[in-house]
């Protein structure tokens, strides 16, 4: 999902949107964080999960708009590159980088709970939109227009209250993140390496299908 998200926002017409309004770069941050969290799911080491957690901390910061999202994009990209380097080193040495510095119990705790927190932070893409941005976006937009300047989080984030896809995707992402958390808690540390439950996988397919179905609305950028 993260890769498709990133590809879409690197297409020529979306790049043009960024050139016209750099605030759209917040989508690159979202995509990079989603990619890292998903990849860290398959790299079950302490270093991998800690870097993914650190990058996921950028999600609520990006979603709430206090910092320039182009700067946050660079930060997310750097952390993704750090994660890739760590994984390459671990796989080349066929050994986790820092796991041996912790007890086995602490290793399991960090590996499991860091990913749970990552999914909860990922859900902030939608939670912050619905609880923090949406209730105040219209007021800030009207006031900013009258003053001839962007105000509040609209300094770093574009107006999205008219975008149908934002509503659908954010709702689905919150549900998907909660499903991941539920299934992780249900599996526990999973020392037997049991197969991951399929409910979240099926819901992920539904989310992707809705994304493709609503693509025309994405291109319009407004609810008809």
Buried (B, 14 or more C-beta within 10 A) or exposed (E): BBEBBBEBBEEEEBEEBBEEEBBBBBBBBBBBBBBBBBBBBEBBBBBBBBBBBBBBBBBBBBBBBEBBBBEBBBBBBEBBEBBEEBBEEBEEEEEBBBBEEBEEEEBBBBBBBBBBBBBBBBBBBBBBBBEBBBEEBEEBBEEBEEEEEBBBBBBBBBBBBEBBBBBBBBBBBBBBBBBBBBBBEEBEEBEEEEEBBEEBEEBBEEBBEBBEEBEEBBEEBEEE
